[in-house]
Amino acid sequence: MYRFKRLLATAMWVFIAQTLQAQKHYNAWFRSTLSVPVGEKFKVDNEFQHRRQSGFQNGNMLDNNLMFTFRNWVHYQHNPNLKFSVSPFAYFSHYRIIQDKPDKEAAPNSEVRFSVAEELQHKIYKRIYLVNRNALEYRIINNQQPNVIRFRTRFGGRYELTEQLKLTLFDEFFINVTGTSSAQFPDHNRTGLNIEYSVLPNLKFDVGYIYLIRFSVPSASGNIRLYENNMFLNLTYQLKNNK
């Protein structure tokens, strides 16, 4: 048994080392959200997002633009454990993922997106919850390709250390339902860690890490699999609910 444990530990370290060697791209994601309560069950969020990426053959995650976004959400809290959401409008400006020198000079593509989602949580023990989010996105991308319908599902667990501090581990998988070739049916996968801290009753921030695998990315040598390391910081400010 001891020999088996040593062999398993060695195999895990070899896998981790090989994975880290394969990771060539580093990103920093920033998002700010203004949340406006509307009555007891509805809430409107306005999001502004900016993502940065590493440059050609460097690991500086703040080196170049990756994405700018404005998006709004309308949330309906059906009960404490179930929420439905609609995003009637989102605008994205996507810069090319830098894999070669010319990618830095490429003009960004624009995208308009409409989304619906549902979030469910289930308490399994004291401060431990199972969490699940499913969403469907309709993407209109300005690069002469057909419009894309994408499905995404996230599953994870949340541990509430205190009322102000929460820790979440999750995995989220994206698939393209229509508008792409069969080779692009699996879009990408995110595995992440999120730490949520409420500074004030109406102000919180989320900080964490996401390991992302893109299954089919166009490049000079054809479609490739791309590995990304993403650090993120999200700030959310909620206005007071004046009943």
Backbone as CSV, one residue per row, in Angstrom:
resi,resn,N_x,N_y,N_z,CA_x,CA_y,CA_z,C_x,C_y,C_z
1,MET,0.820,-1.205,0.000,0.000,0.000,0.000,0.861,1.265,0.000
2,TYR,1.920,1.249,0.815,2.804,2.417,0.873,3.458,2.662,-0.483
3,ARG,3.887,1.562,-1.142,4.507,1.705,-2.464,3.507,2.261,-3.472
4,PHE,2.254,1.812,-3.367,1.226,2.311,-4.285,1.005,3.803,-4.083
5,LYS,0.957,4.252,-2.813,0.767,5.672,-2.524,1.917,6.505,-3.081
6,ARG,3.149,5.995,-2.933,4.302,6.723,-3.485,4.215,6.816,-4.994
7,LEU,3.816,5.708,-5.627,3.688,5.701,-7.083,2.610,6.668,-7.541
8,LEU,1.468,6.695,-6.818,0.382,7.603,-7.172,0.812,9.057,-7.004
9,ALA,1.508,9.355,-5.885,1.984,10.723,-5.654,2.969,11.150,-6.728
10,THR,3.871,10.241,-7.119,4.842,10.556,-8.181,4.146,10.833,-9.497
11,ALA,3.143,10.008,-9.810,2.400,10.204,-11.068,1.678,11.535,-11.068
12,MET,1.112,11.920,-9.917,0.422,13.208,-9.836,1.383,14.368,-10.031
13,TRP,2.556,14.298,-9.423,3.533,15.371,-9.579,4.031,15.469,-11.017
14,VAL,4.226,14.318,-11.681,4.644,14.335,-13.086,3.575,14.977,-13.951
15,PHE,2.296,14.622,-13.671,1.191,15.208,-14.435,1.133,16.714,-14.237
16,ILE,1.253,17.163,-12.978,1.210,18.601,-12.689,2.346,19.331,-13.380
17,ALA,3.555,18.749,-13.331,4.715,19.382,-13.967,4.531,19.494,-15.468
18,GLN,4.012,18.428,-16.088,3.785,18.477,-17.539,2.711,19.486,-17.891
19,THR,1.662,19.562,-17.047,0.585,20.522,-17.304,1.096,21.951,-17.217
20,LEU,1.900,22.240,-16.188,2.431,23.582,-16.030,3.344,23.952,-17.183
21,GLN,4.092,22.985,-17.701,4.942,23.254,-18.860,4.100,23.597,-20.079
22,ALA,2.897,22.969,-20.185,2.061,23.184,-21.361,1.331,24.512,-21.314
23,GLN,1.205,25.113,-20.147,0.453,26.344,-20.001,1.288,27.519,-20.509
24,LYS,0.820,28.107,-21.592,1.598,29.159,-22.249,0.954,30.532,-22.139
25,HIS,-0.295,30.596,-21.677,-0.997,31.872,-21.724,-1.462,32.269,-20.333
26,TYR,-1.355,33.586,-20.034,-1.676,34.096,-18.711,-2.554,35.334,-18.867
27,ASN,-3.678,35.351,-18.148,-4.640,36.437,-18.280,-5.022,36.999,-16.915
28,ALA,-5.461,38.257,-16.919,-6.008,38.898,-15.723,-7.399,39.418,-16.075
29,TRP,-8.404,38.996,-15.311,-9.792,39.383,-15.557,-10.252,40.331,-14.457
30,PHE,-10.841,41.460,-14.869,-11.373,42.435,-13.912,-12.834,42.713,-14.259
31,ARG,-13.681,42.775,-13.214,-15.094,43.068,-13.452,-15.646,43.905,-12.311
32,SER,-16.438,44.917,-12.662,-17.142,45.725,-11.662,-18.632,45.662,-11.971
33,THR,-19.436,45.552,-10.912,-20.879,45.381,-11.065,-21.621,46.362,-10.164
34,LEU,-22.570,47.080,-10.745,-23.497,47.912,-9.978,-24.824,47.178,-9.935
35,SER,-25.255,46.821,-8.727,-26.458,46.023,-8.544,-27.572,46.895,-7.958
36,VAL,-28.741,46.841,-8.592,-29.861,47.691,-8.192,-31.054,46.806,-7.832
37,PRO,-31.435,46.719,-6.551,-32.624,45.944,-6.178,-33.896,46.608,-6.687
38,VAL,-34.823,45.781,-7.145,-36.128,46.269,-7.595,-37.183,45.433,-6.880
39,GLY,-37.678,45.936,-5.772,-38.596,45.150,-4.965,-37.846,44.083,-4.171
40,GLU,-38.581,43.061,-3.740,-38.003,42.032,-2.883,-37.351,40.899,-3.668
41,LYS,-37.817,40.621,-4.879,-37.345,39.450,-5.600,-36.526,39.766,-6.847
42,PHE,-36.587,41.000,-7.343,-35.898,41.338,-8.580,-34.667,42.199,-8.297
43,LYS,-33.690,42.063,-9.176,-32.466,42.841,-9.079,-31.896,43.018,-10.478
44,VAL,-31.356,44.205,-10.762,-30.750,44.501,-12.060,-29.265,44.758,-11.845
45,ASP,-28.434,44.033,-12.577,-26.976,44.195,-12.510,-26.461,44.798,-13.806
46,ASN,-25.557,45.763,-13.682,-24.848,46.322,-14.827,-23.360,46.039,-14.645
47,GLU,-22.798,45.275,-15.575,-21.416,44.814,-15.466,-20.514,45.521,-16.471
48,PHE,-19.323,45.876,-16.005,-18.257,46.363,-16.874,-17.055,45.444,-16.658
49,GLN,-16.527,44.919,-17.741,-15.464,43.932,-17.622,-14.296,44.269,-18.553
50,HIS,-13.097,44.033,-18.049,-11.899,44.205,-18.859,-10.956,43.046,-18.571
51,ARG,-10.449,42.431,-19.638,-9.489,41.340,-19.487,-8.192,41.701,-20.201
52,ARG,-7.091,41.337,-19.564,-5.750,41.534,-20.117,-5.111,40.171,-20.384
53,GLN,-4.118,40.155,-21.270,-3.457,38.899,-21.603,-1.956,39.103,-21.752
54,SER,-1.230,37.997,-21.614,0.216,38.033,-21.826,0.513,38.208,-23.309
55,GLY,1.698,38.743,-23.603,2.095,38.982,-24.983,2.770,37.773,-25.600
56,PHE,3.405,37.991,-26.735,4.065,36.902,-27.460,5.312,36.450,-26.696
57,GLN,5.287,35.200,-26.276,6.421,34.564,-25.576,6.804,35.305,-24.289
58,ASN,5.798,35.799,-23.558,6.075,36.315,-22.223,4.926,35.941,-21.296
59,GLY,5.139,36.057,-19.999,4.144,35.663,-19.030,3.516,36.824,-18.293
60,ASN,3.621,38.040,-18.862,3.059,39.225,-18.222,1.566,39.304,-18.526
61,MET,0.730,38.931,-17.573,-0.713,38.852,-17.815,-1.380,40.207,-17.989
62,LEU,-0.661,41.305,-17.787,-1.216,42.648,-17.979,-0.706,43.303,-19.258
63,ASP,-0.060,42.543,-20.121,0.663,43.119,-21.250,-0.246,43.705,-22.328
64,ASN,-1.325,43.006,-22.678,-2.148,43.410,-23.820,-3.631,43.262,-23.514
65,ASN,-4.437,43.995,-24.299,-5.889,43.869,-24.185,-6.342,42.479,-24.621
66,LEU,-7.372,41.983,-23.957,-8.006,40.732,-24.370,-9.496,40.929,-24.623
67,MET,-10.164,41.712,-23.757,-11.605,41.876,-23.924,-12.117,43.066,-23.128
68,PHE,-13.112,43.772,-23.700,-13.911,44.772,-22.999,-15.374,44.346,-23.107
69,THR,-16.125,44.543,-22.035,-17.511,44.080,-22.024,-18.408,45.033,-21.238
70,PHE,-19.616,45.249,-21.771,-20.720,45.797,-20.977,-21.871,44.813,-21.072
71,ARG,-22.462,44.487,-19.930,-23.582,43.534,-19.925,-24.529,43.877,-18.789
72,ASN,-25.828,43.700,-19.033,-26.788,43.845,-17.940,-27.544,42.537,-17.735
73,TRP,-27.954,42.331,-16.483,-28.699,41.149,-16.084,-29.944,41.582,-15.309
74,VAL,-31.025,40.845,-15.483,-32.215,40.961,-14.650,-32.368,39.630,-13.917
75,HIS,-32.304,39.665,-12.575,-32.364,38.453,-11.759,-33.702,38.375,-11.034
76,TYR,-34.249,37.169,-10.986,-35.462,36.904,-10.213,-35.148,35.826,-9.192
77,GLN,-35.200,36.182,-7.903,-34.912,35.246,-6.824,-36.206,34.544,-6.441
78,HIS,-36.431,33.371,-7.025,-37.689,32.654,-6.794,-37.823,32.223,-5.338
79,ASN,-36.739,31.710,-4.765,-36.665,31.373,-3.345,-35.193,31.420,-2.953
80,PRO,-34.856,31.219,-1.689,-33.436,31.353,-1.302,-32.480,30.444,-2.051
81,ASN,-32.989,29.345,-2.644,-32.113,28.372,-3.294,-32.203,28.355,-4.815
82,LEU,-33.083,29.152,-5.391,-33.286,29.117,-6.844,-33.412,30.522,-7.404
83,LYS,-32.610,30.800,-8.439,-32.623,32.115,-9.080,-32.654,31.949,-10.599
84,PHE,-33.470,32.778,-11.248,-33.530,32.825,-12.708,-32.994,34.177,-13.178
85,SER,-32.279,34.169,-14.316,-31.644,35.394,-14.809,-31.806,35.507,-16.315
86,VAL,-31.931,36.758,-16.766,-31.988,37.070,-18.195,-31.031,38.223,-18.458
87,SER,-30.201,38.075,-19.484,-29.361,39.180,-19.941,-29.905,39.642,-21.295
88,PRO,-30.670,40.749,-21.314,-31.276,41.189,-22.566,-30.286,41.809,-23.539
89,PHE,-29.111,42.199,-23.034,-28.121,42.801,-23.931,-26.733,42.705,-23.308
90,ALA,-25.762,42.340,-24.149,-24.350,42.369,-23.756,-23.530,42.700,-24.994
91,TYR,-22.535,43.555,-24.822,-21.633,43.912,-25.922,-20.205,43.540,-25.524
92,PHE,-19.536,42.806,-26.410,-18.164,42.361,-26.176,-17.261,42.881,-27.290
93,SER,-16.057,43.272,-26.918,-15.006,43.585,-27.875,-13.854,42.620,-27.600
94,HIS,-13.673,41.648,-28.509,-12.689,40.579,-28.326,-11.408,40.887,-29.103
95,TYR,-10.286,40.862,-28.431,-8.998,40.936,-29.107,-8.481,39.519,-29.351
96,ARG,-7.682,39.374,-30.374,-7.168,38.051,-30.716,-6.244,37.525,-29.616
97,ILE,-6.360,36.242,-29.312,-5.436,35.616,-28.369,-4.044,35.598,-28.999
98,ILE,-3.064,36.131,-28.295,-1.730,36.321,-28.873,-0.939,35.022,-28.815
99,GLN,-0.717,34.465,-30.001,0.118,33.283,-30.143,1.318,33.538,-31.039
100,ASP,1.236,34.632,-31.798,2.319,35.023,-32.697,2.377,36.548,-32.723
101,LYS,3.466,37.112,-33.257,3.646,38.564,-33.248,2.524,39.315,-33.955
102,PRO,2.056,38.873,-35.137,0.992,39.631,-35.822,-0.321,39.699,-35.051
103,ASP,-0.546,38.761,-34.125,-1.810,38.746,-33.379,-2.002,40.021,-32.566
104,LYS,-0.907,40.631,-32.138,-0.996,41.838,-31.323,-1.587,43.006,-32.100
105,GLU,-1.399,43.019,-33.413,-1.866,44.136,-34.238,-3.248,43.903,-34.832
106,ALA,-3.815,42.728,-34.633,-5.114,42.414,-35.235,-6.226,43.251,-34.604
107,ALA,-7.165,43.695,-35.429,-8.302,44.479,-34.932,-9.244,43.587,-34.142
108,PRO,-9.881,44.117,-33.109,-10.803,43.286,-32.307,-12.091,42.981,-33.049
109,ASN,-12.722,41.868,-32.689,-14.051,41.519,-33.163,-15.086,41.967,-32.136
110,SER,-16.264,42.317,-32.613,-17.340,42.690,-31.698,-18.363,41.565,-31.632
111,GLU,-19.077,41.528,-30.521,-20.098,40.498,-30.315,-21.247,41.092,-29.519
112,VAL,-22.458,40.746,-29.913,-23.659,41.048,-29.142,-24.212,39.714,-28.650
113,ARG,-24.591,39.677,-27.367,-24.983,38.402,-26.767,-26.258,38.559,-25.940
114,PHE,-27.115,37.547,-26.026,-28.321,37.452,-25.207,-28.248,36.135,-24.431
115,SER,-28.620,36.155,-23.147,-28.440,34.970,-22.310,-29.623,34.767,-21.371
116,VAL,-29.855,33.494,-21.034,-30.777,33.120,-19.962,-30.048,32.119,-19.074
117,ALA,-30.369,32.131,-17.769,-29.655,31.251,-16.849,-30.523,30.921,-15.647
118,GLU,-30.166,29.810,-14.997,-30.769,29.464,-13.708,-29.673,28.975,-12.776
119,GLU,-29.801,29.345,-11.488,-28.826,28.949,-10.477,-29.551,28.248,-9.334
120,LEU,-28.963,27.143,-8.901,-29.573,26.332,-7.863,-28.525,25.985,-6.820
121,GLN,-28.899,26.059,-5.555,-28.008,25.634,-4.488,-28.741,24.674,-3.559
122,HIS,-27.956,23.767,-2.955,-28.543,22.774,-2.057,-27.629,22.605,-0.852
123,LYS,-28.166,22.845,0.315,-27.385,22.718,1.539,-27.259,21.249,1.911
124,ILE,-25.993,20.793,2.080,-25.791,19.387,2.410,-25.305,19.189,3.843
125,TYR,-24.665,20.222,4.420,-24.205,20.077,5.807,-23.802,21.429,6.357
126,LYS,-24.505,21.886,7.363,-24.209,23.140,8.033,-23.895,24.246,7.035
127,ARG,-22.606,24.595,6.850,-22.226,25.702,5.969,-21.731,25.245,4.599
128,ILE,-22.035,24.017,4.221,-21.562,23.467,2.954,-22.741,23.342,1.989
129,TYR,-22.551,23.872,0.771,-23.594,23.860,-0.251,-23.058,23.265,-1.550
130,LEU,-23.924,22.552,-2.255,-23.680,22.217,-3.649,-24.332,23.301,-4.497
131,VAL,-23.635,23.758,-5.533,-24.149,24.845,-6.369,-24.083,24.444,-7.835
132,ASN,-25.078,24.873,-8.593,-25.142,24.550,-10.016,-25.729,25.737,-10.780
133,ARG,-25.118,26.048,-11.915,-25.633,27.108,-12.780,-25.634,26.605,-14.216
134,ASN,-26.752,26.786,-14.911,-26.872,26.437,-16.327,-27.313,27.680,-17.094
135,ALA,-26.726,27.862,-18.278,-27.054,29.053,-19.072,-27.018,28.722,-20.554
136,LEU,-27.812,29.459,-21.305,-27.852,29.359,-22.758,-27.583,30.744,-23.323
137,GLU,-26.634,30.828,-24.272,-26.206,32.113,-24.823,-26.410,32.135,-26.337
138,TYR,-26.964,33.234,-26.833,-27.070,33.456,-28.280,-26.063,34.526,-28.657
139,ARG,-25.063,34.155,-29.475,-23.925,35.020,-29.755,-23.950,35.475,-31.221
140,ILE,-23.959,36.785,-31.417,-23.884,37.377,-32.762,-22.493,37.991,-32.895
141,ILE,-21.609,37.323,-33.606,-20.207,37.716,-33.679,-19.925,38.345,-35.035
142,ASN,-19.288,39.500,-35.033,-19.059,40.260,-36.258,-17.757,39.815,-36.941
143,ASN,-17.739,38.574,-37.407,-16.569,38.122,-38.178,-16.979,37.175,-39.299
144,GLN,-18.167,37.391,-39.825,-18.694,36.662,-40.976,-18.919,35.179,-40.694
145,GLN,-19.042,34.796,-39.460,-19.386,33.422,-39.155,-20.836,33.368,-38.703
146,PRO,-21.479,32.181,-38.789,-22.878,32.090,-38.347,-23.020,32.415,-36.863
147,ASN,-24.219,32.850,-36.494,-24.490,33.085,-35.080,-24.390,31.770,-34.310
148,VAL,-23.965,31.862,-33.059,-23.659,30.674,-32.263,-24.586,30.607,-31.057
149,ILE,-25.135,29.425,-30.821,-25.837,29.147,-29.566,-24.920,28.275,-28.722
150,ARG,-24.633,28.750,-27.514,-23.699,28.027,-26.638,-24.365,27.714,-25.303
151,PHE,-24.151,26.495,-24.854,-24.653,26.059,-23.546,-23.483,25.928,-22.579
152,ARG,-23.697,26.363,-21.346,-22.659,26.267,-20.326,-23.269,25.758,-19.029
153,THR,-22.543,24.892,-18.356,-23.020,24.348,-17.096,-21.881,24.347,-16.085
154,ARG,-22.181,24.821,-14.878,-21.171,24.916,-13.823,-21.666,24.170,-12.589
155,PHE,-20.773,23.376,-12.035,-21.100,22.616,-10.831,-19.969,22.772,-9.832
156,GLY,-20.313,22.957,-8.553,-19.264,23.129,-7.560,-19.779,23.011,-6.145
157,GLY,-18.900,23.353,-5.230,-19.248,23.330,-3.824,-18.806,24.620,-3.153
158,ARG,-19.607,25.106,-2.201,-19.290,26.343,-1.486,-19.252,26.080,0.015
159,TYR,-18.225,26.612,0.628,-18.094,26.512,2.086,-18.097,27.914,2.661
160,GLU,-19.060,28.182,3.542,-19.196,29.505,4.134,-18.453,29.529,5.468
161,LEU,-17.229,30.058,5.465,-16.442,30.118,6.683,-17.113,31.022,7.708
162,THR,-17.591,32.198,7.238,-18.384,33.116,8.041,-19.459,33.700,7.132
163,GLU,-20.290,34.583,7.668,-21.287,35.237,6.823,-20.632,36.139,5.782
164,GLN,-19.428,36.625,6.081,-18.737,37.543,5.168,-17.765,36.830,4.225
165,LEU,-17.290,35.646,4.588,-16.230,34.980,3.838,-16.697,33.618,3.339
166,LYS,-16.619,33.423,2.002,-17.093,32.183,1.392,-16.062,31.676,0.381
167,LEU,-15.918,30.369,0.325,-14.954,29.715,-0.565,-15.700,28.768,-1.491
168,THR,-15.453,28.879,-2.808,-16.136,28.042,-3.790,-15.122,27.385,-4.723
169,LEU,-15.295,26.076,-4.934,-14.561,25.325,-5.948,-15.563,24.908,-7.016
170,PHE,-15.179,25.036,-8.306,-16.155,24.752,-9.355,-15.479,24.276,-10.638
171,ASP,-16.293,23.665,-11.477,-15.889,23.336,-12.847,-17.033,23.725,-13.770
172,GLU,-16.689,24.385,-14.888,-17.703,24.858,-15.837,-17.312,24.440,-17.246
173,PHE,-18.266,23.803,-17.936,-18.020,23.272,-19.272,-18.910,23.993,-20.280
174,PHE,-18.337,24.361,-21.446,-19.039,25.100,-22.491,-19.094,24.237,-23.753
175,ILE,-20.275,24.163,-24.369,-20.406,23.478,-25.660,-21.173,24.366,-26.630
176,ASN,-20.775,24.318,-27.901,-21.453,25.060,-28.957,-22.544,24.175,-29.546
177,VAL,-23.782,24.586,-29.365,-24.911,23.775,-29.816,-25.133,23.928,-31.315
178,THR,-25.069,25.165,-31.823,-25.231,25.425,-33.252,-24.240,26.510,-33.672
179,GLY,-24.002,26.597,-34.989,-23.207,27.680,-35.549,-21.729,27.395,-35.699
180,THR,-21.269,26.199,-35.320,-19.856,25.852,-35.462,-19.734,24.459,-36.056
181,SER,-18.513,24.095,-36.433,-18.261,22.754,-36.937,-18.270,21.759,-35.786
182,SER,-18.318,20.470,-36.131,-18.315,19.429,-35.102,-17.029,19.454,-34.285
183,ALA,-15.923,19.906,-34.901,-14.648,19.975,-34.181,-14.681,21.011,-33.075
184,GLN,-15.569,21.995,-33.203,-15.686,23.056,-32.199,-16.897,22.862,-31.292
185,PHE,-17.485,21.665,-31.316,-18.630,21.386,-30.439,-18.261,21.572,-28.973
186,PRO,-17.170,20.955,-28.472,-16.712,21.344,-27.127,-15.932,22.648,-27.223
187,ASP,-16.368,23.672,-26.535,-15.752,24.989,-26.662,-14.579,25.159,-25.706
188,HIS,-14.866,25.185,-24.408,-13.774,25.230,-23.440,-14.258,24.797,-22.061
189,ASN,-13.311,24.602,-21.161,-13.615,24.169,-19.801,-12.860,25.049,-18.807
190,ARG,-13.551,25.414,-17.717,-12.949,26.238,-16.667,-13.011,25.483,-15.335
191,THR,-11.882,25.400,-14.674,-11.812,24.853,-13.320,-11.262,25.943,-12.421
192,GLY,-11.989,26.268,-11.338,-11.580,27.454,-10.603,-11.810,27.405,-9.110
193,LEU,-11.203,28.389,-8.471,-11.334,28.649,-7.045,-11.741,30.099,-6.871
194,ASN,-12.814,30.344,-6.087,-13.318,31.692,-5.860,-13.413,31.968,-4.361
195,ILE,-12.881,33.115,-3.943,-13.002,33.570,-2.561,-13.836,34.845,-2.556
196,GLU,-14.964,34.798,-1.869,-15.863,35.953,-1.781,-15.769,36.566,-0.388
197,TYR,-15.592,37.880,-0.344,-15.503,38.563,0.943,-16.361,39.814,0.911
198,SER,-17.283,39.926,1.861,-18.147,41.100,1.968,-17.481,42.125,2.873
199,VAL,-16.997,43.198,2.271,-16.332,44.257,3.029,-17.348,45.037,3.849
200,LEU,-18.480,45.340,3.216,-19.602,46.046,3.834,-20.876,45.318,3.424
201,PRO,-22.010,45.604,4.050,-23.249,44.927,3.652,-23.584,45.095,2.173
202,ASN,-23.161,46.202,1.575,-23.484,46.451,0.164,-22.258,46.456,-0.749
203,LEU,-21.102,45.982,-0.248,-19.883,45.960,-1.060,-19.139,44.654,-0.820
204,LYS,-18.854,43.938,-1.909,-18.102,42.695,-1.791,-17.123,42.579,-2.951
205,PHE,-16.114,41.712,-2.767,-15.222,41.403,-3.866,-15.004,39.904,-3.939
206,ASP,-14.757,39.437,-5.159,-14.406,38.044,-5.423,-13.026,38.028,-6.042
207,VAL,-12.173,37.150,-5.547,-10.839,36.999,-6.096,-10.579,35.509,-6.249
208,GLY,-9.844,35.120,-7.303,-9.603,33.705,-7.481,-8.783,33.390,-8.702
209,TYR,-8.806,32.123,-9.046,-7.981,31.590,-10.138,-8.829,30.635,-10.967
210,ILE,-8.658,30.684,-12.289,-9.340,29.775,-13.207,-8.306,29.164,-14.148
211,TYR,-8.288,27.836,-14.195,-7.479,27.123,-15.189,-8.399,26.782,-16.355
212,LEU,-8.074,27.276,-17.532,-8.978,27.193,-18.679,-8.324,26.425,-19.815
213,ILE,-9.083,25.507,-20.409,-8.636,24.754,-21.583,-9.554,25.098,-22.742
214,ARG,-8.987,25.680,-23.793,-9.730,25.919,-25.035,-9.427,24.758,-25.972
215,PHE,-10.475,24.077,-26.432,-10.271,22.831,-27.150,-9.911,23.018,-28.618
216,SER,-10.284,24.137,-29.211,-10.005,24.333,-30.632,-9.819,25.817,-30.906
217,VAL,-8.561,26.242,-31.010,-8.238,27.653,-31.229,-7.520,27.793,-32.569
218,PRO,-8.005,28.656,-33.490,-7.320,28.842,-34.767,-5.915,29.404,-34.571
219,SER,-4.960,28.873,-35.328,-3.587,29.362,-35.287,-2.960,29.175,-36.660
220,ALA,-1.731,29.654,-36.805,-1.033,29.537,-38.090,-0.806,28.080,-38.483
221,SER,-0.728,27.192,-37.504,-0.484,25.770,-37.774,-1.766,24.946,-37.739
222,GLY,-2.938,25.604,-37.762,-4.214,24.911,-37.670,-4.806,25.046,-36.285
223,ASN,-5.932,24.394,-36.062,-6.585,24.470,-34.755,-5.746,23.748,-33.702
224,ILE,-5.573,24.394,-32.545,-4.770,23.824,-31.469,-5.546,23.883,-30.161
225,ARG,-5.080,23.133,-29.183,-5.618,23.228,-27.822,-4.763,24.222,-27.049
226,LEU,-5.435,25.153,-26.350,-4.720,26.216,-25.642,-5.037,26.148,-24.151
227,TYR,-3.995,26.293,-23.330,-4.136,26.255,-21.877,-3.900,27.660,-21.324
228,GLU,-4.760,28.089,-20.390,-4.664,29.445,-19.860,-4.691,29.431,-18.330
229,ASN,-3.917,30.340,-17.749,-3.983,30.635,-16.319,-4.622,32.002,-16.165
230,ASN,-5.723,32.080,-15.422,-6.469,33.326,-15.288,-6.618,33.702,-13.815
231,MET,-6.125,34.874,-13.459,-6.396,35.457,-12.147,-7.528,36.466,-12.324
232,PHE,-8.477,36.504,-11.370,-9.591,37.427,-11.546,-9.893,38.183,-10.257
233,LEU,-10.466,39.381,-10.459,-10.919,40.230,-9.360,-12.241,40.865,-9.777
234,ASN,-13.288,40.618,-8.990,-14.615,41.175,-9.259,-15.065,42.019,-8.069
235,LEU,-15.549,43.230,-8.348,-16.083,44.111,-7.313,-17.568,44.324,-7.574
236,THR,-18.383,44.190,-6.521,-19.828,44.351,-6.649,-20.334,45.332,-5.606
237,TYR,-21.046,46.357,-6.063,-21.654,47.343,-5.154,-23.159,47.314,-5.368
238,GLN,-23.896,47.107,-4.285,-25.345,47.045,-4.366,-25.980,48.257,-3.702
239,LEU,-26.835,48.933,-4.465,-27.561,50.061,-3.902,-28.567,49.562,-2.854
240,LYS,-28.915,50.440,-1.942,-29.857,50.065,-0.894,-31.254,49.918,-1.491
241,ASN,-31.973,48.954,-0.945,-33.335,48.709,-1.400,-34.300,49.603,-0.626
242,ASN,-34.772,50.650,-1.279,-35.696,51.594,-0.621,-37.126,51.104,-0.818
243,LYS,-37.639,50.467,0.206,-38.995,49.927,0.083,-40.041,51.029,0.254
